[in-house]
């Protein structure tokens, strides 16, 4: 199909579903807090002032992508302290993650719906000099209209999971249209690069860089901080913690059953559960109590003297999971026993903690393979294999101590991608200025407005 036909068909489909989508967005906005309002979803954010040194609009869909953007933002700030930044997300969890990571210095916004009129309005109000999409974000109208305005569009930390690739191959032309308009496609692995080329990315724009997740992780916390964390979790001297992070429905049950079996062998073992969605806290509490165990919550801590082996710590906060892993002896990362694709496997490893994960790691395939290869990650299938692997590790303190060093070395070897991505973004801005491609949305005056309106209309 020719590109104009694809574009018209895509926008016709958006128009046909506009009424129910608008109703859904209004419902979501009414339930959300913290600035994720309907106006922003419609591209009606408050206009931003002209940025004399340029403005980069970075978009990460949710909490995971926003956290990946954090080290890239740090690198941009290091090299260009006065560079203006917009950081957008599509979920409230993404915004909360940005706040927890201290990214308030960026203009925090919600990504507008990919309707042309909403995107046009957002481009006019944000006045970006470049747009950066994190991981697998491909928005056809955003990319097309930015290209029309001479605004470079870059993808960083790009990846295409097995499921994502399968979906895009059903309508390959819908991916080829925006991918062919992108100025840079920085991918995590060669597999991801091959996939984006197959979908229509231009070969001269594709580069294998690596995974910025290695850079987002904190180094191992000092002993004093670890001791303070353990105290805040009510962990006494000699106790060991199994921390299950980013869990989904169906995983907590497996981990709880495994813990019940493990605690019969080791009275010093404790469990903490950190559901991926804090809205499921009551559901998780019910699962804990159904096994005859009690709960305490991170936001409502109990005195350590009241916490026994049967008390499960439920983490009902956002943004601190990466630090909490430092208090654990062993970790499990969720989204892997169910068909979600996995979450951040590096967070515990960056604190020197070996990690268990299930078979479904399509979203973090390269990291899972690396951890298995390095011998610091262990694949489990169900409750019984969790018990088997956890027992083998926890019953050998010497092996756990040796794994700590291997964990830290594995993460250190993977660092550096965020600096490369930041360099590509800054070079793209310089190239745009050299070629006179500065976005017409930043120009002012009647003639500039006419040029802008003409470009947005196309």
N, C-alpha and C positions, 0 to 999 in steps of 0.2 A: 504494500500500500504506500502511496505517496504521502509525504509528511502532512500536507494540508488536510488530506482526508482523515488521517489519524487524529490530527488535532481537533477537527470539527466533530468527529465521532466521539472523542473523549469528552469534549465540552457539552455535546448534546446529551450524553449519558449523565454528566453532572447536573445539567439543567433538569433532566427528567426526575432526578432524585432530590432536587433542591428542597422541596417542602418537608419530606420526612427528615432529611438531614438537618435542616434548620430547627425543626422541633426537637430532635435529639440533642443538638448543641445547646439549645435554650435550657433543656432539662439538666444537662451536665453542668452548665454554668451556674444554675440555681443551686446545685448541690455542692459546688466547689467553693473553696475559700482561698484567699491570698492572691487575688489579682487575675485569676484565670477566667475572665468574664467573657460574655458573648461579644462585646464590642471588639475585643482583641481578636477573637476567632474570625470576625468579619473584616479584619484588616483596619479597624478604626482605632488603633492605639494612638495615644497622644503623639503628635509630630515631634521628632527629635531635631535639635538645632543642627545647622551645617557643621561638619567636622573638618576643620582646615587640614588636619593631618590624615584624613581618611577614616573610614569606619568599616569594620568587618562584622558581618552578620553571621554568627555561628549557630547552627541548629542541631540539637540532639533530641531525639524523640521523647525519651523518658529518662528515668534516673540513671540507668546504665550508660547511655550515650552522653549525658551531661557530665558524669564523672570521668568518662574518657576524654571529654573536651577540656577538663580542668588542667592537666599538665600542658596541653597545647596553649591554653590561655596564659599560663605562667610563662611559657617561652616567648610568646608574643609580647607580653608586658616587659619581660627582661630586655628584649631587643628594641622595642618601641614603647617606652613607658606612657607616651601620650596618645597612643593609638586608641581610638574610640571603639567600643565593642558592644554589639547587641547579642544577647544569648537567648534563644527561643527554645521552647519545648512544646510538646502537644499534650502533656499530662501534668496534673498537679504535683505528682511525685518528682517530676523533672525539675519543677520550680523549687520544691523543698530541698532537693539535692543541691541545686545551685546555691541556695542560701546557706545550707550546712557546710558547703565547701568554701564559703567566704567569697563568692563571686558576685557580691552585691555591687561591686564597682562597675560591672557591666549593666547595660539596660536590659532588664529581664522582661521578656515578652512571651506571648503565646503565638505559635505558628498559625497564620491565617489558613482557613480552608482553601484548598487549591482551586477555587472558583476564580476565573480571570479577574473579575472586578475586585475581589478581596485581595488578591495578590498585587494588583496594580496599586491599590490604595496603600498597602503595607510598604511597597517599594518607594512610593512617593513620600511616605511619612518617615521611613527609616533612613533613606538616602545612603544605602550601603555602597562602599567602594569595591567590595568583594563579598561573595556568599560562600560559606563553608558548610557542607553537609557531612555529618558524622555517621560513619558506618554505612548502613544500607538505605539511607534516606534518599529516595528519588521522587521528586515532585515535578511532574511535567510542566504545568503552567508556570510555576515559579522559575524553573530553569529556562523555559522558552522566553518569558518576558524579560528576565534578567539579561539573557543573551541579546535580545532586541535592543536593550538599553546600553549595551557595551559593558555590562557588569560581569566580571569573571566569576564562574561557578566552579568550586572545587569540592571533591569528595576526599575526606581523610579517614584513615583507619578503616578503609572500605572492606566489606566482607559480603559474601553471598552464601547463606546457609543452604543446605540441601533442599529444605522445604521452600526457602525463598526462591531458589533457582527454578525449582519445579513449577512454582506459581507463575514466574515471569516468562517461562517458556510457553505457557499457554497463550500468551499474547505478546510475542517477542517484539512486535512493532511498537508497542506502547512503551517499552523500555529503550528501544533503539532511538526513538525521537529525542528524549531528554539526554540520554547518555552521549549522543553525538554532539550535543551542545555544551558539554562540560569541558572546561579548560584544563582540568587536572583530575586524575583518578589515582589516588594513592591507596594501594591495597595492602592487606595484611600478609597474604601469602601468594605464592605462584598459582595455586588453585583458584583463589579469588580473582587474580588478574586474568587467568584464562577464561573464567566465567564472564567477567565484565566485557572482555573482548568479543566473546561469542554473542553477547546481547547487543553489541553495537558501539561500545566504547572505541574511540580512535586510538590506534596503537601508539602514536607519538605522545599521547596524553597519559598513558597507563604506566605506573611504576610500582614495583614491589618494595615497600618500605619497612613493614613490620607492624607490631601491635603496640599502640600507645598505652595500653593497659599496664604494661610493665612499668611505665613512668608514673602512673597515677598512684601507685601504691606507696605508702609511707615505708621508710626503712624500719627495721625492728625497733620497737619502743624501748627506751631506757628501763632498767630494772625497777627504778622507783615508780615509774608510770604503770608498769605491769602490776606491781604490788598494789598500787592504788586501785586499779581496775578490778583486781581480784577481790579486794576488800569491798568495793562497791557492789560486787556480785555475791557477797556473802560466802566467799570461798575460803575455808580455813586452811591452816598449814597442812600440807601433805595430801590435800584433795586434788583430783584431776577433773578437768572439764571437757566434755564432748559438746562442741558448739555446732549446731545445725543451722546454717544461714540460708536466707533467700528460699525458704521452703514453700511448696505449693500444696494444694489439697491432694491428699493421697500419699504424700511423703511424710507428714508428721506422724501418721499412724505407724508406718514402717519404722521410723526412728524411735518412737516411744516404745514399741514392742522390743526393739533391739536393746534399748536402754534397760528395760525391765530385766531382760535376760543377762545383760552385762553386769548390772548392779548386784545380782546374786553372787557373781564371782568376785566382784571388787566393791567393797563397801565405801571406798574412797571416791568413787566416780560420781560426778554430777552432770546434769544435762541442762543446756540452754537451747531454746528454740527461737529463731528469728524469722517469722513468716515474711515472705516477699511483700505481701499486702497487709498493712497494719489494720485494715478494715476487717480482717479475718481473726482478730485477736480473741473474740468471744468464742468463735468456733474452735480455735486451738485450745482454749481453756477447757471447753467441754470434753475434747479428746483426752486431755491430760487427766481430768477428774474421772473419766470413764475407766481408767486403768488403776484407780485407787491412789493416784498421786495428787499432790497439791501444787498450787501455782503461786509464784510471786512475779511481779511485773517490774520492768526496769524503771518505769515512771513512778512506781509506788513501792520502793524497796522496803524490805523488812529487816529487823535486826538479825545479824548473822547467827546469833544464839538460837533463833527460832527456825533456822533453815536446816533441815535434815537431808538425808540421802534421797528422800522421796519428794523433795521440793524441786520442781522444774522452773528454771528462770525463763520467763517469756519476754523477749526483747520487743517492746512496743514503741521504739523510737526509730527515727530516720537518720541516716548519715553517719552513724558511729560504728557500724558493723566491722569495717576494716580495722579499727583499733581494738575492738572487743576480741577479735581472734587472738590477739597477743596473750590473753588470759587463758587460752585453751591449750590442752595437750594434744587434741586431735579435732579435726573439723570435718563436717560434711557440707557440701554445697548443693543446694536444691535446683529444681528445674531439670534434673537429670534422671530421676527415677520415673518421672512422668514425661510425656512428649512435649516438653517446652523448648528444649534445646540447650539448657544450662545457663548459669549465671557466672559471676566472676570467680574463677578458680584460683586466681592469683592472690587474692586478699589474704587468705590464711598463710599461704606459702611465703608471702613477703614478711610475715612475722615469725617465720621459722617453724610453722605448724604444718605437718603432713595432712593431706586432704583426701577424703573419700568422695566419690561421685558415681552416679549411675551411668547407664549406657547411652542416654540421650544427650549428647554433647555437640550437636550440629552447630550451635551458635558460637561455640568456643573450641572448635575442633583442633586447631593447631596448638592451643595451650594444653588441652587434655593430652594430646599425643606427646608433647614435650614433657609434661609431668610424669606420664607413664614411663617414658624413655629414661628420665632422670631418676626414677625410683622414689619420687616424693609424692606421687599421686597413685591412688588405688581405685580400680573400678569395681563397683559392687552392683549386684542385680536385685537384691531384696533384703528383707530383714535378716535372714540367716547369714548372708554373705557380709552384711554390716557387722554382725556379731563376730564372725570368723576373723575378718581383717582387723577390727578394733581390738579384739582379744590379743591377737598376735603382736600388735604394736604396744598396747598398754602394759602387757606382761613383761616387756623387755625394755626397761628404762634406758639401758645403754644404747639400744637401737634408736630410740626416740631422740636421744641427745645427738647422735651422729647424723640423724636426718635433719636436724635444725640447720647445721652448716650447709648441707646439700640444698636445702630449700632456699636459703639466702643467696647462695651462689647461682642457682638457676634463675632467679629473678634478676640479679645483677647483670647476667649475660644478655638478657633480653632488652635492657634499657636503651634509650636513644631515639626511638621512632618519633616522639613528640617534637623533639628539636628539629628533626628533618621536616616534619609536616609544617611547623611554624616557619621554617626557612622557605618552603615552597609558597606559602601564603604571602609572605612579605615580598618574595621575588615576583609573584603575580601582580601585586600592587605596583611595584616599581615598573614592571613591563607595561602595565596599563598606562601609567603616566608617560613613559617614554614614547608609547605609540599614540598618545593623545586620546586614549580610550576612557578617560575619566567619565564616570557615569553622568548622563545628562540629567538624572534626578537631582544632582547637586548643583547644577547650574541655576541661575536665578534670572528673573526678568521675563517679559512677555514672549520674546523669541524663544527662550529656553523652555518656557511652559508649552509653547506650541510644539516644539520638537519632542518633548516628553509625552505629551498627550497623543501625538501621532504614533510614537513608538508603542505606547501602551495599547493603543487601539488595534495594532496589527496582530 
